[in-house]
Amino acid sequence: MQKTMNEEETVTSNQTFRVLVSDSMSSEGLAPLLESDQVQCVQQHVDDAEDPGSFDALLVRSGTTVTAEVMDSMPNLRIVARAGVGVDNIDIDAATKRGIVVINAPDGNTISTAEHTFAMMASLARKIPQANASLKSGEWNRKGFQGTELRGKTLGIVGFGRIGSELSKRAQSFEMSVIVYDPFLTKERANEMGVDLRDFEELLGEADVITVHTPLTKDTKGMLGHENLGKTKPGVMLLNCARGGIIDEEALAHYLESGHVAGAALDVYEEEPANENPLVAFDQVVSTPHIAASTKEAQLNVASQVSDEVLQFLQGLPALNSINLPTMSKEKFEAIRPYYEFARRMGNIMSQSVKTPVQELNVRYSGNVTDLETSILTRSLLAGFLQSRIDAPVNDVNASTIARERGIDYGEQFGSQSLGYSNLIKATVEGEGRSFALYGTYVKEYGPRIVRINDFNVDFYPTGHLIYIQHTDKPGVIGKMGQILGRHQINIATMQVGRREEGGEAIMMLAVDREANQDVVKDLTSIEEISLADTIEL
């Protein structure tokens, strides 16, 4: 078995590992560690721990912030485990630089969140909280709380990851029809789950109840705003137990006041705590304080899951839910790090450029990059591709499992043609009616560069605010594009143009000084010669 930072050191089978549990966790959740003869488990906050340099592992919830300074005070630390999904309280970059593995429990709250969402839907439909409050205040008002049955209603699920799919099972058992909007969900997967795919506007117009289960990104922030809420059925009910900000709260208040939205159930908010949020005061709104994942079972599950994984890791087995790089020496990490980060960025670019379901992703390596552990690079690229498409954290280890769950095949190949570069990474995705290829190279003196998109030669540094445009090569197109960006007060920093032949298909990749919104995209695609415009945020 190998230690994290020294490939020459080995651990003996009778070695005792010291594990620091910095936040409150039950003995039942910590049972895998407490019951192991190889582990000395200390439950004490990291700031108060004696001899911090002696600990091999650190377990936390949200109460402990794991900074670079904390890690420096624990020189033997090999793994940090977050008993939960979010890892915002852990400095991932600092851990990676020090060869410390960071893990979480991405599946621990799936069922609790799905059940809470369903409970919120039932409470909203039957006005249970309002009736309960009325009775407790001394009233007996049987006529004032007439509800509606869920049976026969159409549930629209926006985002069909683990939580969305679990919710669909429960809705179908209540004899609800389930329709789904997820731009990355294949028809085959939808058929397997017994749900019907819709585009977003179709779902808005058909669903009696709409629930959101997507990550909060530039594309999903405010996706249920003034314009889209106006396209919903009169009397629609809305649910958000995912991320605050997906539903525009100002727009929701407007449509609640007008009566177009019959009610809403909210567990998350744009700003928390939400004690003074005006939506909470609406009679037709059911509110809870971000507790969808707060069940005894979920809290036990996440603690037990990370405890078991920490024990296996200390005993020499792989970390299945690693957030950062797999364990390796400092030397190997420093060699692979720039390619690793570049591969993830390439995956992110491709995901934002191909906003359709994808069946296959392949990576081809040429040149001296083939001397590295390319499997790590492939997993990094796959994780970068999937992250914005999934409502749960994606990392190098679970990316392959998530890809299989989504019906995506992936693989890697090696070639000799590197287009004259010392190394070349070519990534290709095949989707429903569309393929997309991205070529990248890394040169120490110049950093990462994208050198080709499909068959078009370009050369740009992948960072910041980008706009990708497909167009017909005709005089005046660039001028029209520039006028639109000028009208929106968006300044062009750099521009790359590629074409196959004069008057044929062409592309532009623009680096701009600030993010372009969907109004900009709409105006750009109104130009006759422009067939596609996508914003890319890195």
C-alpha atoms as one frame of an Amber mdcrd trajectory, in Angstrom:
protein
   0.000   0.000   0.000   1.282   3.439  -0.863   1.296   6.606   1.159   0.055
   9.809  -0.445   3.217  11.834  -0.793   6.008   9.226  -0.840   5.937   6.267
  -3.174   8.869   4.665  -1.354   7.152   4.529   2.045   4.833   1.654   2.855
   2.358   1.129   5.652   2.241  -2.116   7.556  -0.946  -4.013   8.189  -0.813
  -3.258  11.927  -0.303   0.493  11.546  -2.714   2.712  13.463  -4.215   5.674
  11.623  -5.317   8.823  13.419  -8.563  10.419  12.208  -9.799  13.815  13.398
 -13.570  14.418  13.323 -13.894  18.207  13.537 -17.700  18.570  13.396 -20.481
  16.756  15.209 -21.266  13.299  13.818 -23.090  10.414  15.441 -21.323   7.285
  16.629 -23.544   5.300  14.291 -22.335   7.315  11.310 -18.717   6.958  12.394
 -19.084   3.226  13.081 -16.722   2.080  10.255 -13.919   4.093  11.872 -14.809
   3.520  15.522 -15.019  -0.240  15.047 -11.697  -0.542  13.220  -8.666  -1.744
  15.182  -6.474   0.280  12.803  -8.047   3.660  13.566  -7.780   6.037  16.485
 -10.738   8.392  16.051 -10.595  11.769  17.826 -13.737  13.952  17.945 -12.491
  17.491  18.494 -12.599  20.726  16.505  -9.525  21.219  14.368  -8.685  24.505
  16.135  -8.546  22.709  19.499  -6.869  19.486  18.416  -3.673  18.453  20.161
  -0.768  17.369  17.977  -2.537  18.137  14.634   0.503  16.930  12.732  -0.208
  13.351  13.749  -3.542  13.003  11.918  -3.856  11.060   8.665  -7.472  12.042
   7.902  -9.901  14.882   8.653 -13.714  14.567   8.631 -15.874  17.711   8.508
 -19.384  18.937   7.873 -20.058  22.588   7.068 -18.887  23.908  10.438 -15.161
  23.599   9.747 -13.328  25.579   7.085 -10.356  23.625   5.778  -7.886  26.258
   4.600  -4.347  25.980   3.305  -3.182  27.023   6.772  -5.115  24.166   8.375
  -3.509  21.714   5.960  -0.052  23.129   6.644  -0.623  22.515  10.346  -1.376
  18.853   9.538   1.664  17.708   7.513   0.670  14.018   7.645  -2.843  14.696
   6.351  -3.695  12.427   3.429  -7.449  12.808   3.011 -10.203  15.321   3.871
 -13.773  14.015   3.901 -16.881  16.208   3.721 -19.929  14.460   5.203 -22.275
  16.021   2.660 -22.392  17.159  -0.947 -21.006  20.705  -0.947 -17.277  21.275
  -0.515 -17.268  25.089  -0.502 -15.637  25.058   2.942 -12.568  23.163   1.667
  -9.745  24.749  -0.336  -9.634  22.158  -3.117  -6.702  23.749  -4.958  -4.610
  23.882  -1.800  -5.396  20.234  -1.067  -4.486  19.166  -4.594  -1.173  21.014
  -4.478  -0.334  19.176  -1.259  -1.358  15.778  -2.611  -4.313  15.576  -0.222
  -7.395  13.756  -1.534 -10.772  15.428  -0.915 -13.920  13.318  -0.919 -17.612
  13.946  -0.345 -20.868  11.977  -0.227 -22.654  12.944  -3.456 -25.509  10.423
  -3.191 -26.299  10.654   0.500 -29.188  13.127   0.262 -30.785  12.073  -3.042
 -33.751  10.262  -1.494 -34.300  12.839   1.257 -34.418  15.675  -1.291 -36.734
  13.754  -3.621 -39.074  12.914  -0.734 -39.051  16.487   0.561 -39.927  17.789
  -2.899 -42.817  15.355  -3.150 -44.012  16.266   0.339 -43.909  19.936  -0.618
 -45.926  19.189  -3.763 -48.587  17.286  -1.816 -48.721  19.994   0.867 -49.116
  22.664  -1.782 -51.850  20.796  -3.647 -53.864  20.080  -0.480 -53.065  23.356
   1.372 -51.962  21.375   4.404 -49.737  24.021   6.048 -52.438  26.683   5.709
 -55.136  24.397   7.120 -52.868  23.404   9.986 -52.121  27.033  10.856 -55.832
  27.906  10.697 -56.837  25.095  13.041 -54.067  25.947  15.519 -55.349  29.523
  15.599 -58.757  28.282  16.774 -60.635  28.239  13.461 -62.647  25.358  11.966
 -62.779  26.281   8.292 -63.470  23.164   6.194 -64.549  25.150   3.132 -61.535
  27.445   3.044 -58.907  24.880   2.114 -60.233  22.956  -0.855 -57.252  21.354
  -2.584 -56.619  19.447  -5.768 -55.639  15.841  -6.461 -52.252  14.957  -7.909
 -53.649  11.994  -9.792 -54.127  12.840 -13.436 -51.993  15.957 -13.249 -48.904
  16.517 -15.384 -45.645  17.009 -13.518 -42.947  18.874 -15.419 -39.423  18.143
 -14.187 -36.699  20.556 -15.276 -33.412  18.687 -14.924 -33.432  14.906 -14.826
 -30.475  13.832 -12.702 -30.585  11.539  -9.689 -33.115  13.606  -7.729 -35.331
  14.295 -10.743 -35.431  10.613 -11.669 -36.274   9.567  -8.096 -39.062  12.134
  -8.014 -40.485  10.804 -11.288 -40.828   7.314  -9.769 -42.884   8.673  -6.896
 -45.037  10.837  -9.161 -45.824   7.901 -11.443 -46.934   5.840  -8.430 -49.458
   8.625  -7.769 -50.706   8.209 -11.355 -49.262  11.514 -12.517 -48.000  11.987
 -16.066 -44.344  13.027 -16.079 -42.751  15.207 -18.743 -39.120  16.249 -18.618
 -36.970  19.041 -19.966 -33.288  18.211 -19.884 -31.287  19.273 -22.948 -28.742
  16.540 -22.257 -31.126  13.627 -21.688 -31.243  11.047 -24.473 -34.537   9.621
 -25.738 -33.374   6.126 -24.808 -32.837   7.105 -21.169 -36.188   8.897 -21.025
 -37.954   5.807 -22.367 -36.240   3.632 -19.778 -37.559   5.885 -17.011 -41.085
   6.062 -18.415 -41.068   9.835 -18.943 -41.720  11.962 -22.004 -39.143  14.444
 -23.281 -40.277  17.980 -24.066 -38.516  21.152 -25.061 -38.660  23.885 -22.449
 -41.552  25.871 -23.914 -43.632  22.717 -24.404 -43.127  21.796 -20.768 -44.109
  25.289 -19.647 -47.358  25.081 -21.573 -48.318  21.510 -20.577 -47.333  21.047
 -16.930 -49.755  21.506 -14.030 -46.825  21.373 -11.609 -43.239  22.393 -12.431
 -40.258  21.431 -10.289 -36.642  22.394 -10.941 -33.654  20.111 -10.290 -30.724
  21.652 -12.127 -27.425  23.148 -11.006 -27.353  26.946 -10.791 -25.413  28.130
 -13.847 -25.471  31.134 -16.148 -28.006  29.233 -18.289 -30.325  28.220 -15.431
 -30.186  31.376 -13.301 -33.592  33.037 -13.599 -34.742  30.497 -16.211 -38.225
  30.779 -14.708 -38.449  34.544 -14.953 -41.022  37.062 -16.171 -41.055  35.882
 -19.786 -41.143  32.127 -19.182 -43.572  32.228 -16.253 -45.981  33.988 -18.578
 -45.896  30.904 -20.835 -47.054  28.530 -18.105 -50.605  27.247 -17.677 -52.895
  29.448 -15.571 -53.053  27.904 -12.103 -49.639  26.252 -12.340 -47.810  25.261
  -9.141 -44.039  25.735  -8.844 -41.462  23.900  -6.710 -37.825  24.735  -5.990
 -35.873  22.447  -3.682 -32.718  22.676  -5.795 -30.894  26.025  -5.913 -32.023
  29.515  -5.048 -32.100  31.755  -8.123 -33.382  29.265 -10.691 -36.819  30.801
 -10.187 -36.686  34.607 -10.364 -38.236  35.633  -7.042 -39.426  39.050  -8.226
 -41.161  37.464 -11.214 -42.684  34.758  -9.017 -44.135  37.385  -6.672 -45.706
  39.168  -9.650 -47.400  36.028 -10.973 -48.557  34.982  -7.499 -50.203  38.384
  -7.027 -51.907  38.123 -10.415 -53.157  34.603  -9.636 -51.546  33.100 -12.728
 -49.345  30.979 -10.440 -51.651  29.232  -7.980 -48.926  28.481  -5.476 -45.279
  27.763  -4.888 -43.268  25.569  -2.558 -39.749  26.795  -1.796 -36.907  25.281
   0.204 -34.123  27.440  -1.272 -33.829  31.178  -1.884 -31.680  33.701  -3.694
 -30.413  34.970  -0.337 -30.344  32.897   2.840 -31.392  33.092   5.626 -34.712
  34.087   4.072 -36.539  35.255   7.220 -37.509  38.541   5.588 -38.085  37.224
   2.079 -41.452  38.675   0.905 -42.416  35.392  -0.760 -42.660  33.709   2.646
 -45.567  36.014   3.544 -47.749  34.843   0.635 -50.596  32.589   1.836 -50.214
  30.413  -1.244 -46.492  29.784  -0.681 -45.210  26.838   1.357 -41.750  27.623
   2.718 -39.097  25.590   4.504 -35.608  26.742   5.602 -33.349  24.767   3.222
 -34.008  21.405   4.892 -34.574  19.098   1.921 -31.437  17.118   2.786 -31.988
  17.271   6.552 -33.215  13.850   7.565 -31.751  11.503  10.144 -31.189   8.967
   7.407 -29.429  11.407   5.092 -27.152  12.706   7.836 -26.374   9.133   8.866
 -25.818   8.076   5.252 -23.310  10.826   4.445 -21.339  10.267   7.664 -21.309
   6.505   7.201 -20.378   6.801   3.524 -17.356   9.048   4.067 -16.262   7.098
   7.167 -16.233   3.876   5.195 -14.394   5.490   2.288 -11.786   7.102   4.540
 -11.080   3.711   6.127 -10.735   2.031   2.734  -8.464   4.798   1.495  -6.184
   4.543   4.545  -6.006   0.802   3.940  -4.755   1.420   0.403  -7.936   1.242
  -1.711  -8.945   3.979  -4.219 -11.092   6.933  -3.143 -14.300   6.420  -5.119
 -15.688   9.916  -4.557 -12.530  11.958  -4.931 -13.146  15.613  -5.801  -9.586
  16.286  -6.929  -6.677  14.379  -8.429  -6.146  10.725  -7.565  -3.272  10.170
  -5.175   0.140  10.593  -6.796   3.604  11.876  -6.016   4.382  15.605  -6.107
   6.607  15.068  -9.130   3.901  13.316 -11.139   1.329  15.881 -10.099   3.463
  18.828 -11.182   4.069  17.171 -14.563   0.429  16.412 -15.277  -1.241  19.400
 -13.608  -1.273  21.887 -16.553  -2.682  19.233 -18.906  -5.163  18.102 -16.263
  -6.555  21.621 -15.809  -6.547  22.216 -19.570  -8.445  18.977 -20.243 -11.162
  19.954 -17.782 -11.434  23.352 -19.468 -11.721  21.704 -22.886 -14.579  19.555
 -21.592 -16.310  22.647 -20.244 -15.991  24.434 -23.603 -17.446  21.465 -25.455
 -20.366  21.143 -23.056 -21.281  24.809 -23.503 -20.873  24.564 -27.281 -23.005
  21.434 -27.763 -26.271  22.034 -25.960 -27.935  18.815 -27.082 -27.946  15.206
 -25.841 -24.637  13.441 -26.454 -24.117   9.720 -27.047 -20.346   9.525 -27.386
 -17.207  11.376 -26.307 -13.723  10.403 -27.487 -10.283  11.825 -26.730  -7.216
  11.306 -28.928  -3.684  12.081 -27.685  -0.644  12.731 -29.879   2.906  13.851
 -29.180   4.673  13.959 -25.832   1.416  14.138 -23.849   1.159  10.372 -24.448
   4.008   9.919 -21.948   1.664  11.037 -19.141  -1.140   9.122 -17.427  -3.735
  10.066 -20.029  -6.538   8.183 -18.267  -6.461  10.925 -15.618  -6.693  13.571
 -18.346  -9.624  11.789 -19.983 -11.513  11.622 -16.694 -10.788  15.307 -16.101
 -12.138  16.228 -19.548 -15.226  14.073 -19.000 -15.857  15.687 -15.601 -15.525
  19.147 -17.140 -17.999  18.177 -19.842 -20.595  16.777 -17.424 -20.402  19.289
 -14.570 -22.811  21.889 -15.977 -25.230  19.149 -17.088 -25.684  17.393 -13.743
 -27.479  18.475 -10.547 -24.759  16.961  -8.322 -20.979  17.317  -8.024 -19.005
  15.584 -10.769 -15.400  14.544 -10.235 -12.724  12.484 -11.940 -13.814   9.271
 -10.270 -17.599   9.418 -10.594 -17.612  11.010 -14.071 -17.435   7.627 -15.813
 -20.347   6.270 -13.763 -22.451   9.360 -14.434 -21.631   9.134 -18.154 -22.885
   5.544 -18.256 -26.032   6.533 -16.377 -26.662   9.206 -19.005 -26.040   6.796
 -21.891 -22.724   8.385 -22.932 -19.949   6.149 -24.238 -16.414   7.475 -23.913
 -12.910   6.350 -24.748  -9.364   7.422 -25.510  -6.984   6.731 -28.389  -3.412
   7.539 -29.354  -2.149   8.833 -32.680   0.973  10.078 -34.407  -0.474  13.130
 -36.177  -0.163  16.203 -33.958  -0.583  18.933 -36.617   3.009  19.998 -36.068
   2.591  20.629 -32.337   4.715  18.934 -29.667   1.495  17.602 -28.153  -2.141
  17.586 -29.183  -5.394  16.687 -27.453  -8.361  16.145 -29.765 -11.772  15.713
 -28.144 -14.873  14.809 -30.155 -18.501  14.524 -29.109 -21.273  12.917 -31.120
 -24.823  13.961 -30.334 -28.294  13.921 -31.778 -27.724  15.377 -35.221 -24.469
  17.126 -34.383 -20.774  16.430 -33.874 -18.159  18.762 -32.467 -14.361  18.495
 -32.348 -11.958  20.583 -30.298  -8.171  20.511 -30.646  -5.867  21.803 -27.928
  -2.164  21.982 -27.214  -0.100  23.017 -24.213   3.254  24.754 -24.498   4.989
  25.752 -21.269   6.032  29.149 -22.603   2.561  30.051 -23.935   0.176  27.977
 -21.843  -2.923  26.156 -23.136  -4.197  27.012 -26.608  -7.215  25.924 -28.647
  -5.856  25.486 -32.170  -8.771  24.047 -34.126 -12.560  23.813 -33.882 -13.985
  21.147 -36.162 -12.150  21.775 -39.479 -11.413  25.433 -38.766  -7.977  26.597
 -37.646  -7.978  29.067 -34.751  -5.569  30.048 -31.991  -6.875  31.374 -28.680
  -6.311  31.114 -24.948  -9.367  29.473 -23.365 -10.374  31.778 -20.539 -12.859
  34.490 -19.615 -15.957  35.476 -21.607 -16.147  33.906 -25.080 -18.668  33.981
 -27.918 -18.606  31.211 -30.519 -20.287  32.017 -33.851 -20.960  29.891 -36.929
 -21.691  31.916 -40.058 -21.457  32.168 -43.836 -18.301  33.864 -45.080 -19.714
  37.003 -46.707 -18.588  40.631 -46.701 -20.132  42.682 -43.917 -20.867  39.868
 -41.422 -18.118  40.927 -39.033 -19.309  44.519 -39.229 -22.895  43.565 -38.405
 -21.685  41.464 -35.482 -19.544  44.328 -34.203 -22.453  46.753 -34.376 -24.630
  44.452 -32.255 -21.961  44.009 -29.613 -21.364  47.754 -29.611 -25.063  48.378
 -29.118 -24.928  46.101 -26.069 -21.792  47.855 -24.761 -19.668  44.716 -25.129
 -16.061  45.289 -26.095 -14.123  42.729 -28.173 -10.718  41.830 -26.710  -9.609
  39.352 -29.391 -11.203  37.712 -32.424 -10.306  34.529 -34.275 -11.869  33.813
 -37.686 -11.651  30.531 -39.584 -13.105  29.378 -42.896 -12.839  26.421 -45.263
 -13.214  28.388 -48.472 -14.222  31.819 -49.645 -17.978  32.304 -49.354 -18.474
  29.021 -47.481 -18.921  28.017 -43.864 -16.903  29.978 -41.329 -16.553  30.496
 -37.587 -15.618  33.281 -35.204 -14.360  32.924 -31.636 -14.523  36.195 -29.740
 -13.031  37.026 -26.358 -15.060  39.870 -24.856 -14.693  42.011 -21.751 -17.923
  41.003 -20.065 -20.522  38.240 -20.185 -22.987  38.345 -23.061 -26.580  37.542
 -22.110 -29.264  35.810 -24.130 -30.481  39.109 -25.594 -27.073  39.438 -27.262
 -27.286  35.872 -28.588 -30.778  36.533 -29.917 -29.644  39.665 -31.742 -26.588
  37.918 -33.191 -28.624  35.023 -34.593 -31.045  37.506 -36.153 -28.274  38.276
 -38.658 -29.108  36.274 -41.781 -25.582  34.934 -42.260 -25.163  33.744 -38.636
 -26.545  30.249 -38.024 -25.399  29.784 -34.425 -24.090  31.869 -31.523 -23.119
  30.427 -28.135 -21.697  32.118 -25.071 -18.933  30.297 -23.197 -17.916  31.212
 -19.653 -14.598  29.931 -18.287
